[in-house]
């Protein structure tokens, strides 16, 4: 697969966003989030998203000039109105509030409504981690997942993410896989997806990529995945007063704003023990996992974050591989705003 | 199956605990928690647990006199030492702190170490709900679950529970099923458990109840279930400074204290909107789920909490059914402390 350097990809994406009317500082924040996800190997949440953002911007369905505004701040709680701003800009602002409030009060819960897609939750949870805090991030999403026993989309992939000081980082959709994995298979012409990923549009399990793309994602493990998705929907959309379930739009479809809600929870570790001690305890716990004898057929026990850190080390060295379908979309997005594409290697 | 009234079961369990040296007020709190779980149909976390508590008490491995103590309180954070007290008494105390702090600061995070089994998390999360708050409760547990790709127990069933004002209540182990479901099958002589519940002791999936009982539980959906269990382990045991992973004991085995950690997170809904408005929004979200067309083979979409509320209505009316194996254990526990059993109906 052809590759591109972090620097070239970053410049290209920033230029595209600026070409679509996004102020420079917001283009930088947004691009940093997307490219970081490609670096981590989470291509579903990387620059694959940018062409959709451009669609939204050029259709005037996302407001590049809006900054969002604090509705209220009270104790550890902050309520934010995203005002249809870029999701990454809302998240950047909310993370700053969360870190500040957790420093003051030991904890923070920042909940934003009327936001847009903010890329991978892991990028934001790690902002809290960088401040010596535990960061928990959740968001609701387009209603492409049926509740357990249903056959119409009502919930999003509604991810749960937690980052901590120490070698562990969880960022998981509450479906078997993230929607972006099916989009990626579709964009890149793969005929089949694994069993357990999706239903067709009639609510019947399918492995056909076309049917899965037009169908729905499966909740993780059945009814428990639905329960977790509802937990996220309540903590984000119900609590924010924002759009929920079928009221939420989608970055891939025009005519409706996205209107997602996002939640940022920060815990100041130092209220319980020094951060160094906490970090050592996480390291000890991770070591206990890795010392586990492996099950038949496996050579190693990994913990959340391991695959992505390994991929990041490799991609920083060798560049970011870009699938043909994704690159074609990005180049087209560039053409729409008169930005020429750099060469791939 | 024979049944027993709530009143008779409550009196019997309180008497057994008092016979084992538990002060009256703690016996009442503990029994209320267990019987509530039977009422909800979650028999795995009901009076089935009491004989093990009695074993712990009579072996001097749990301290019926200890109350636990606050280590520190700072802003929204409270750090608690359970001092090996009854888990239900630790939880009762921590919930009171969580509700008080969330009223003062909008949020509370109470983390307790050196606790014991506290029954079903749902009972405690509902204490916050009763105060107009969102209650999130987690705890670590005996290391009977291998991390994904491992074949030795390193994590507990580590439940995630959330209760909110409104008709929805999540309380789920991060394994496919709670350990109590396998114990229940074992105690009651059922030869098989469903596929996907457990590994045998070599790390190979099994449906044989004996092998499952001696083996290990499966993480929910594979690596994501392991990730969620680690999230719980970190928020409870790492943050509390308590026992983690293989340092944790088990109520079914003597010679080692249980030493679990528990986390109680409370959010004061009123900081975001009036509780009535929040409740109406939860009701609306639940109605959106229930209006979903059903998948082939299903007649209804239910949400978390539905099956238990229905069972509770039925059992309050007709009494609590008690399986032979569970009753035999409870009667034996009574005999150990000279408390006679009431008659079943």
Interface residues (C-beta under 8 A of the other chain):
Chain A: X72 X74 X75 X76 X77 X79 X104 X105 X106 X107 X108 X109 X111 X134 X146 X147 X148 X149 X150 X151 X152 X154 X155 X160 X162 X164 X168 X170 X172 X176 X199 X202 X203 X204 X220 X221 X223 X224 X225 X226 X227 X228 X230 X231 X233 X234 X235 X237 X238 X239 X240 X241 X244 X245 X246 X267 X268 X269 X271 X272 X273 X277 X278 X281 X282 X284 X285 X288 X289 X292 X293 X294 X295 X296 X298 X300 X301 X302 X303 X304
Chain B: X72 X74 X75 X76 X77 X79 X104 X105 X106 X107 X108 X109 X111 X134 X146 X147 X148 X149 X150 X151 X152 X154 X155 X160 X162 X164 X168 X170 X172 X176 X199 X202 X203 X204 X220 X221 X223 X224 X225 X226 X227 X228 X230 X231 X233 X234 X235 X237 X238 X239 X240 X241 X244 X245 X246 X267 X268 X269 X271 X272 X273 X277 X278 X281 X282 X284 X285 X288 X289 X292 X293 X294 X295 X296 X298 X300 X301 X302 X303 X304
